[in-house]
Amino acid sequence: MDGVTLLAVALLLPVLLLFLMLLMERVERPLRVDSVGEQLEGFLDSARPEEVETYVSEGFAPALERYWRRRRLSRLLPGRPR
């Protein structure tokens, strides 16, 4: 390979990688939205009232974190209902 070809490859490779990353973002976006809907459905089916109130006042992410924290804690403590 001569110097010009090597320079062209060196300059075009980052642009090509950026293009592929943007393309993958467009492919992955609908997949993330669907999984959030499934998580919300599962959360609302088994959430406690205080967790639902957290969802209403602070949004989905903090409420879901509180829910998963409770679920992890209930698995660690013996004798607590699941």
N, C-alpha and C positions, 0 to 999 in steps of 0.2 A: 504494500500500500504506500502510495506516495503521501507527502505531507498534506496536500490539499484534501485528499479523501479522509485522512485521519482527522483533520480539523473539522470537516463537515460532519463526520460521525460524532465527534466530541461536542459539537454545538447542537446537533439535532437530537441526540439521545435524551437530554433533559426535557426537551419540548415534547418528544414522543411519550416519555414517562408521565409528564403532566397531563397530556391528553388522555392517556389510559386511566389515570386516577380520576379525572373528571367524568369519564365514561362510567367507571365503576360506581361512582357516587350516584349517578342517575339510576343505575341498576339497583343499588342497595336501598335507596330512599323509600320506595314502596314497601320493601320488606320490613323495614324498621317501623313504619306506621302500622302495619298489620299486627306486629308482635306487641306493640303498645296497646292496641285495642283488646287483644286477648288477655294481656296482663290486667287491664282495667276491669274486664269482665270477671276474672277470677278474684280480683281484689274486692270488688263490690259484693260478690257472693258470700265472702267469708270475713269481711272486715267488721271490727267492733265499731260502735257509735263514735267513739273518740277518734278513731282512725278516719272515719268518713268525714267528721268535722275538720280534721286536719287537711283532708283532700279538698274540701270546699274552701277553707280559708287560705291555705298555703300552696295548693296545687298538687298534682299527681306524684311528682318525684318525692317530696318529703313524706307524704302519706304512705307511699309504697315502701319507703325505707323503714318507717315506723312499723309497718305491718310485717316486713321480713325480719326485723329485729325481734319482734314479739314471737314470731314463729321459731326463730333460732333459739331464743331463750326458753320457750316451752319444751323444746327437744332436750335441752341441757338439764332442766330441773326435774327431778323425779317426782311422781305423784300429781303433777299438774295435768289437767285435761287438755287434750290436743284439739 
